[in-house]
C-alpha cells in the first residue's frame, strides 16, 4: 500500500503482556514516519518487518515515558549498525537535552546526525514537507506540553491520456498547462473538455494522530474531513471522571470528536492496562461512530 499505518504499540502508561506502549509507523511511498517511540519500539519494528533504513523522521508527541523511552535504544542501534543518514526528530525541546545527557554519560558520538526540531505551543503548523506529503503539528490539552500530528498527502496532477497527446499534437508546455487545469483550445479554436484530455488523479489522503488529550472540541476544525484519525481512548465512560482528572479521553469521547470532525475512519488506542481486552472500548466508540477500529499491534490500516 502506498499510504498505510502500522501499529507497533497501543498501551498507555505501562506495557502489558499483550500490548506495548505507544508507537506506530506511517508509510507513504518510500518514506516511513515513526510516531512516538515507547519502550520496545525497535523490537516491534523487527517483529513487523519495518525497515529502519527508510526511517528518517521521528515525531514524539510529548515527554511522558510511554511515548519516548524506546527512543535512546533505537538511536543506539542505528549507531551500532553504522547508520549515516541524517535523522530528524520533532519533539518538545527537553528531549534533545535528555538524549545528549545519555550520549555524554556513555561517551558516545553517533555515526549519524540527529537534527532536533523543537515543538512548542507557539509554532503550531508545518513541520516537514517534500514533493508528496506535508506534516503539521497541533497543540493538545494534556498535563504537559503535548502535540498531535497531521499528515496531508499533496494532490497529484491529472494524468494526460496518451491518445490525447497524439490526437491534438500537444507540446510539453501544453501538457503542463492542462495538468495544472488550464483550458485547452484546438487548432480550430474549439474548447476541448478537460475530461477528454486527462484522467482525474486520485483524491489526496490524510491521517491525524491525536495523542494524550482531554476531550477537546477545538480539535474538530483542525482535523475536519481527515481520512483516518487515531485518537487516544484510555478509559471507558464509566471512568469519565478519572479521564478528565488525568487529562485523557474516553472511547466515547474519541468517537464524538470523530463524528463532529466528519472523519472517515477512527482508530482508538492508548488503552489503560486495566483493560485486559479492549473490546468494551471498541463497542462503546462504535455506538457513536460505527466505522471505528482498535489499534491492534501489527495491524496495517490503509489511509
BELVENGI-V242162 format. One record per helix or strand. SS is the DSSP state (hx for helix, st for strand). FROM is the first residue (numbers start at 1). TO is the last residue. If there is no record, write none. Layout:
BEGIN
ss: {SS | SS}
from: {FROM | FROM}
to: {TO | TO}
END
This chain:
BEGIN
ss: {st | st | st | st | st | hx | hx | st | hx | hx | st | hx | st | st | st | st | st | hx | hx | st | st | hx | st | st | hx | st | st | hx | st | hx | st | st | hx | st | st}
from: {3 | 11 | 21 | 23 | 31 | 41 | 52 | 55 | 65 | 71 | 87 | 94 | 114 | 125 | 133 | 146 | 159 | 162 | 172 | 184 | 191 | 194 | 198 | 206 | 217 | 228 | 235 | 237 | 250 | 251 | 265 | 271 | 279 | 292 | 300}
to: {9 | 11 | 21 | 28 | 37 | 47 | 54 | 59 | 67 | 80 | 92 | 105 | 119 | 129 | 140 | 153 | 160 | 167 | 179 | 185 | 192 | 197 | 199 | 210 | 222 | 232 | 235 | 245 | 250 | 261 | 269 | 271 | 286 | 294 | 302}
END
